[in-house]
Amino acid sequence: MSENVEDAEIVGEEISPEEKRKTKGAIITGAKFNPDEEELHEQIRNKSAELIDLIQTARKVPGFLSADRAQTIAYAIRQVESGCMFAVKATFIKNEKI
């Protein structure tokens, strides 16, 4: 079970069986959301999800999970999420003269 699912259960959100199978990276990036069925969008989201899941493993590094480490991990994940969003957005920008 991903950590997001556990967090959602704490606040009482409804979680579908499909959501329970997703990793935190897939949930954050919307890896399966691709209404225009663009392969590049799917690749960007999937690679971003993989990176987020890899970053998540830093929580399991032996030793005390300090507030500094947790904050740095959260910041790294937010940066990947932003990068994913802007990379997908960049594919929609047309080469038009202003």
Backbone bond lengths (Angstrom), bond angles and torsions (degrees), N, CA, C in turn:
res aa  C-N    CA-C-N  psi(-1)  N-CA   C-N-CA  omega(-1)  CA-C   N-CA-C  phi
1 M - - - 1.452 - - 1.521 108.32 -
2 S 1.302 117.68 134.81 1.460 121.19 -179.14 1.525 110.55 -75.87
3 E 1.323 115.53 159.62 1.460 120.16 -179.89 1.515 111.47 -65.78
4 N 1.323 117.99 -31.43 1.466 120.48 177.80 1.517 111.11 -62.22
5 V 1.313 116.32 -40.72 1.457 120.03 179.59 1.518 109.70 -62.53
6 E 1.326 116.51 -43.54 1.460 119.38 178.72 1.521 110.83 -62.08
7 D 1.336 116.95 -42.93 1.465 120.69 178.73 1.523 110.36 -61.13
8 A 1.319 116.80 -41.74 1.461 120.69 -179.40 1.525 110.51 -64.20
9 E 1.336 116.61 -38.59 1.462 119.52 -179.50 1.524 110.99 -65.54
10 I 1.324 117.04 -33.20 1.457 120.61 179.77 1.520 110.59 -63.74
11 V 1.324 117.59 -41.26 1.462 120.24 -178.35 1.525 112.21 -89.58
12 G 1.317 117.92 2.41 1.453 121.30 172.86 1.516 115.64 83.50
13 E 1.318 118.92 20.12 1.457 121.12 177.74 1.531 109.97 -74.81
14 E 1.324 115.93 150.24 1.455 121.07 175.10 1.522 109.11 -77.25
15 I 1.327 117.03 136.48 1.458 121.52 -178.35 1.522 108.73 -127.54
16 S 1.327 115.58 123.78 1.464 120.26 179.17 1.525 109.25 -76.41
17 P 1.340 117.06 156.95 1.474 119.70 176.79 1.526 112.19 -57.94
18 E 1.340 116.87 -34.11 1.469 120.37 178.42 1.523 110.80 -65.10
19 E 1.338 116.85 -41.48 1.464 121.11 179.05 1.525 110.86 -62.95
20 K 1.326 117.34 -35.55 1.461 120.78 -178.17 1.523 111.79 -64.96
21 R 1.331 117.20 -24.87 1.463 121.09 -179.26 1.522 112.49 -86.14
22 K 1.313 118.13 -13.54 1.465 121.50 -177.83 1.524 111.02 -78.12
23 T 1.324 114.88 149.76 1.463 119.42 173.65 1.525 108.57 -83.01
24 K 1.309 115.64 167.72 1.469 119.46 178.50 1.524 110.15 -60.40
25 G 1.327 117.03 -40.94 1.459 120.83 179.18 1.518 112.71 -60.40
26 A 1.332 116.66 -42.38 1.467 120.96 179.87 1.520 111.25 -65.98
27 I 1.310 116.31 -36.52 1.466 120.23 179.51 1.532 110.33 -69.24
28 I 1.320 116.70 -46.04 1.457 120.83 -176.79 1.527 111.89 -65.00
29 T 1.322 117.38 -42.90 1.467 120.53 -175.27 1.517 113.31 -87.21
30 G 1.316 117.23 -8.83 1.462 118.88 -175.73 1.514 110.27 64.57
31 A 1.326 116.29 43.14 1.460 122.05 -171.71 1.528 113.59 -53.72
32 K 1.294 118.68 -32.09 1.465 120.45 -179.11 1.520 112.97 -93.25
33 F 1.331 117.89 -2.80 1.458 121.45 179.83 1.519 108.61 -87.18
34 N 1.309 116.47 109.94 1.457 120.96 -178.46 1.523 108.60 -153.26
35 P 1.346 117.13 69.37 1.461 120.06 -173.96 1.525 113.98 -62.45
36 D 1.332 117.44 -28.85 1.463 118.89 179.84 1.530 112.18 -89.64
37 E 1.317 116.20 0.47 1.467 123.50 177.37 1.527 112.54 53.98
38 E 1.304 116.01 37.15 1.463 122.16 178.80 1.524 108.50 -83.64
39 E 1.324 117.07 121.91 1.459 121.32 -176.88 1.526 112.15 -62.07
40 L 1.324 117.13 -38.76 1.461 120.58 179.92 1.529 111.03 -62.40
41 H 1.324 118.00 -40.40 1.470 121.37 177.96 1.528 110.24 -61.36
42 E 1.319 115.28 -43.51 1.461 119.89 179.43 1.526 110.95 -62.89
43 Q 1.323 117.18 -42.79 1.461 120.69 178.88 1.526 111.24 -63.05
44 I 1.318 116.93 -44.63 1.470 120.83 179.59 1.520 110.02 -60.53
45 R 1.307 117.03 -47.60 1.470 120.28 -178.65 1.525 111.50 -65.72
46 N 1.330 117.72 -42.06 1.463 120.35 -179.38 1.521 112.18 -65.76
47 K 1.329 117.03 -42.39 1.470 119.62 178.25 1.526 110.57 -66.01
48 S 1.330 117.08 -39.44 1.462 120.89 177.38 1.523 110.38 -63.55
49 A 1.328 116.80 -41.25 1.471 121.04 178.33 1.527 110.62 -62.57
50 E 1.331 116.69 -41.67 1.470 120.63 177.87 1.525 110.70 -61.01
51 L 1.336 116.57 -43.27 1.460 120.43 -179.71 1.530 110.95 -65.32
52 I 1.307 117.65 -41.93 1.471 120.80 177.61 1.520 110.13 -61.33
53 D 1.324 117.03 -43.44 1.469 120.01 178.93 1.527 111.45 -63.59
54 L 1.330 116.65 -36.62 1.460 120.46 176.34 1.529 110.56 -65.97
55 I 1.319 116.85 -44.09 1.465 120.86 178.13 1.530 110.13 -60.95
56 Q 1.319 116.59 -37.89 1.470 121.21 179.16 1.530 111.97 -57.48
57 T 1.328 117.14 -30.15 1.474 119.52 -178.89 1.519 111.68 -64.76
58 A 1.340 118.18 -19.54 1.471 121.05 177.62 1.526 110.81 -62.75
59 R 1.321 117.44 -22.61 1.476 120.43 176.79 1.521 111.54 -66.81
60 K 1.332 115.33 -23.71 1.459 120.40 -176.08 1.533 112.91 -97.91
61 V 1.333 117.42 4.58 1.457 120.86 177.72 1.525 107.55 -62.45
62 P 1.338 117.04 134.39 1.468 118.79 -178.54 1.527 112.03 -55.01
63 G 1.302 114.45 145.33 1.455 120.74 -179.09 1.518 110.27 114.51
64 F 1.270 115.19 178.08 1.453 122.79 -176.87 1.526 110.28 -73.79
65 L 1.330 117.21 130.40 1.461 121.59 175.50 1.523 107.28 -82.79
66 S 1.314 115.40 93.22 1.460 120.40 -177.02 1.522 110.13 -76.71
67 A 1.318 115.17 166.07 1.461 120.75 176.54 1.524 110.15 -62.59
68 D 1.342 116.12 -36.39 1.469 119.43 178.89 1.523 111.38 -63.86
69 R 1.327 117.06 -44.13 1.462 120.13 179.69 1.521 110.21 -65.25
70 A 1.321 117.28 -45.58 1.469 121.16 -179.85 1.523 110.90 -61.28
71 Q 1.326 117.28 -41.29 1.465 121.74 179.60 1.522 110.42 -66.11
72 T 1.316 117.75 -40.97 1.461 121.83 -179.97 1.522 111.03 -66.58
73 I 1.322 117.13 -39.72 1.465 121.26 176.86 1.526 109.99 -63.32
74 A 1.322 116.61 -46.03 1.467 120.74 179.60 1.528 110.69 -61.45
75 Y 1.326 116.78 -39.81 1.462 120.82 179.32 1.532 110.25 -65.34
76 A 1.316 116.95 -43.77 1.468 121.03 179.46 1.522 110.43 -60.73
77 I 1.317 117.02 -41.99 1.468 121.19 179.58 1.525 110.12 -64.86
78 R 1.330 117.93 -42.47 1.470 120.60 178.03 1.525 111.49 -61.33
79 Q 1.328 116.59 -37.59 1.460 120.34 179.78 1.533 110.96 -66.78
80 V 1.312 117.06 -40.38 1.470 120.52 177.56 1.528 109.40 -65.22
81 E 1.331 116.29 -43.13 1.466 120.60 177.78 1.527 110.80 -58.28
82 S 1.330 117.08 -44.63 1.468 120.93 178.44 1.519 111.25 -64.47
83 G 1.318 116.10 -43.43 1.454 120.11 179.08 1.512 112.08 -60.94
84 C 1.314 116.45 -40.39 1.465 121.80 177.45 1.524 110.09 -61.63
85 M 1.321 115.83 -47.30 1.462 120.62 -178.31 1.530 111.11 -61.22
86 F 1.331 116.93 -46.11 1.464 119.88 -177.87 1.530 111.49 -71.35
87 A 1.329 117.79 -32.29 1.469 119.90 177.69 1.524 110.25 -65.49
88 V 1.329 117.09 -42.97 1.467 120.10 177.39 1.525 109.36 -66.22
89 K 1.324 117.16 -42.83 1.464 120.87 179.57 1.528 110.90 -59.72
90 A 1.330 117.13 -38.72 1.462 121.28 -178.36 1.523 111.82 -60.96
91 T 1.312 117.48 -27.56 1.467 119.25 -179.85 1.523 111.99 -72.55
92 F 1.323 117.67 -15.29 1.460 121.86 179.51 1.527 112.81 -91.69
93 I 1.322 117.60 -14.11 1.457 120.93 -177.15 1.532 109.18 -74.23
94 K 1.301 114.90 127.08 1.466 121.35 -179.02 1.518 110.13 -90.90
95 N 1.306 116.27 150.01 1.460 121.62 176.19 1.513 109.10 -83.49
96 E 1.320 115.07 85.22 1.465 120.24 -179.30 1.516 108.81 -116.18
97 K 1.309 115.04 145.33 1.463 119.98 175.85 1.514 108.89 -80.64
98 I 1.309 116.40 136.98 1.459 120.30 179.74 1.505 109.66 -95.11
